[in-house]
């Protein structure tokens, strides 16, 4: 009898202290070519694929590991030419309803309750829409993009396949990108502190390029016309006939340029 009662109590304890079931929030909006889709997350990976129609689809899966999951939510804002979906924390401002403001969750300074909540984003970008992703703790992957993207995170890798990008930046993570377009309108900035950069570019690309690493090496499949310095850790040169500037900066990591 005591054994049965203890077993039931143990099962109840597991049910109470275990993580809550995942919860999904879905957003859909029609967007025009040239509109901007912005994703802002705090803790959790962001996965992006290219769609073929006009509708943006964003599925946010909340996984509560510790704390009150109701204090973390995803919301949508929209205006002329943009749609924004972001993660917000309500522990210091329960009335907050906008993306603009201070997030004070797991990484916050004034929170009085520990919140360990992952918000995992699955995003489908409409054809011709521009993508901007701003993450903190989590990797970002983007596949098949038909317009140049801007992606930043702090702790996580970036993995992109698409026509190009404007910005790819992380702090603790590597950057791997494969570009399918031969034009990098507006140039490209790639930065990381702790991680490698692997950049695959079309054989017919024309670009100016500069790279620098503190602890690492630089390797290139492309014949580069050197216009300034060339060494194991720094170079300035030109691919093909030159064109938009590609800037690559690392601290601890190597750079590899691959010809597709």
SULSULZI-V996162 format. One record per residue. RES is the residue in three letters. SS is DSSP state (2 for helix, 1 for strand, 0 for the rest). D_FIRST is the distance of its C-alpha to the first C-alpha in whole Angstrom. Layout:
res = {RES	RES}
ss = {SS	SS}
d_first = {D_FIRST	D_FIRST}
This chain:
res = {UNK	UNK	UNK	UNK	UNK	UNK	UNK	UNK	UNK	UNK	UNK	UNK	UNK	UNK	UNK	UNK	UNK	UNK	UNK	UNK	UNK	UNK	UNK	UNK	UNK	UNK	UNK	UNK	UNK	UNK	UNK	UNK	UNK	UNK	UNK	UNK	UNK	UNK	UNK	UNK	UNK	UNK	UNK	UNK	UNK	UNK	UNK	UNK	UNK	UNK	UNK	UNK	UNK	UNK	UNK	UNK	UNK	UNK	UNK	UNK	UNK	UNK	UNK	UNK	UNK	UNK	UNK	UNK	UNK	UNK	UNK	UNK	UNK	UNK	UNK	UNK	UNK	UNK	UNK	UNK	UNK	UNK	UNK	UNK	UNK	UNK	UNK	UNK	UNK	UNK	UNK	UNK	UNK	UNK	UNK	UNK	UNK	UNK	UNK	UNK	UNK	UNK	UNK	UNK	UNK	UNK	UNK	UNK	UNK	UNK	UNK	UNK	UNK	UNK	UNK	UNK	UNK	UNK	UNK	UNK	UNK	UNK	UNK	UNK	UNK	UNK	UNK	UNK	UNK	UNK	UNK	UNK	UNK	UNK	UNK	UNK	UNK	UNK	UNK	UNK	UNK	UNK	UNK	UNK	UNK	UNK	UNK	UNK	UNK	UNK	UNK	UNK	UNK	UNK	UNK	UNK	UNK	UNK	UNK	UNK	UNK	UNK	UNK	UNK	UNK	UNK	UNK	UNK	UNK	UNK	UNK	UNK	UNK	UNK	UNK	UNK	UNK	UNK	UNK	UNK	UNK	UNK	UNK	UNK	UNK	UNK	UNK	UNK	UNK	UNK	UNK	UNK	UNK	UNK	UNK	UNK	UNK	UNK	UNK	UNK	UNK	UNK	UNK	UNK	UNK	UNK	UNK	UNK	UNK	UNK	UNK	UNK	UNK	UNK	UNK	UNK	UNK	UNK	UNK	UNK	UNK	UNK	UNK	UNK	UNK	UNK	UNK	UNK	UNK	UNK	UNK	UNK	UNK	UNK	UNK	UNK	UNK	UNK	UNK	UNK	UNK	UNK	UNK	UNK	UNK	UNK	UNK	UNK	UNK	UNK	UNK	UNK	UNK	UNK	UNK	UNK	UNK	UNK	UNK	UNK}
ss = {0	2	2	2	2	2	2	2	2	2	2	2	2	2	2	2	2	0	0	0	0	0	1	1	1	1	1	1	1	1	0	0	0	0	0	1	1	1	1	1	0	0	1	0	0	1	1	1	1	1	0	0	0	0	1	1	1	1	1	1	1	1	1	1	1	1	0	0	2	2	2	1	1	1	1	1	1	1	1	0	0	1	1	1	1	1	1	1	1	0	0	0	0	0	0	0	0	0	0	0	0	0	0	0	0	0	0	0	0	0	0	0	0	0	0	1	1	1	1	1	1	1	1	1	1	0	0	0	0	1	1	1	1	1	0	0	1	0	0	1	1	1	1	1	1	0	0	0	1	1	1	1	0	0	1	0	0	1	1	1	1	1	0	0	1	1	1	1	1	0	0	1	0	0	1	1	1	1	1	0	0	0	0	0	0	0	0	1	1	1	1	0	0	1	0	0	1	1	1	1	1	0	0	0	0	0	1	1	1	1	1	1	0	0	1	0	0	1	1	1	0	0	0	1	1	1	1	1	1	1	0	0	0	1	1	1	1	1	1	0	0	0	0	0	1	1	1	1	1	0	0	1	0	0	1	1	1	1	1	0}
d_first = {0	4	5	5	6	9	10	11	12	14	16	17	19	20	21	23	25	26	30	30	32	35	38	41	44	47	51	54	58	61	63	67	68	69	66	64	60	58	55	53	50	48	45	45	47	50	51	54	56	59	59	62	63	63	59	57	54	51	47	45	42	40	37	35	34	33	35	35	37	39	41	42	44	47	50	54	57	60	64	67	67	63	60	57	53	52	48	48	46	46	44	47	49	47	50	51	52	55	55	57	56	53	50	48	45	43	47	48	49	48	45	42	39	38	39	38	39	41	43	44	48	49	52	55	59	61	64	67	65	65	61	60	57	56	53	51	48	48	50	53	54	57	58	61	62	66	67	67	64	63	59	58	55	54	51	51	53	56	57	59	61	64	68	68	66	68	65	62	61	58	57	54	55	57	59	60	62	64	67	69	71	75	75	73	75	74	73	70	68	65	64	61	60	58	58	60	63	63	66	67	70	73	76	78	77	79	78	79	76	75	72	71	68	68	66	66	69	70	71	73	74	76	80	80	83	83	84	83	81	79	77	74	72	74	77	79	80	81	79	82	84	82	80	77	76	73	71	69	67	65	64	62	62	65	66	67	69	69	72	70}
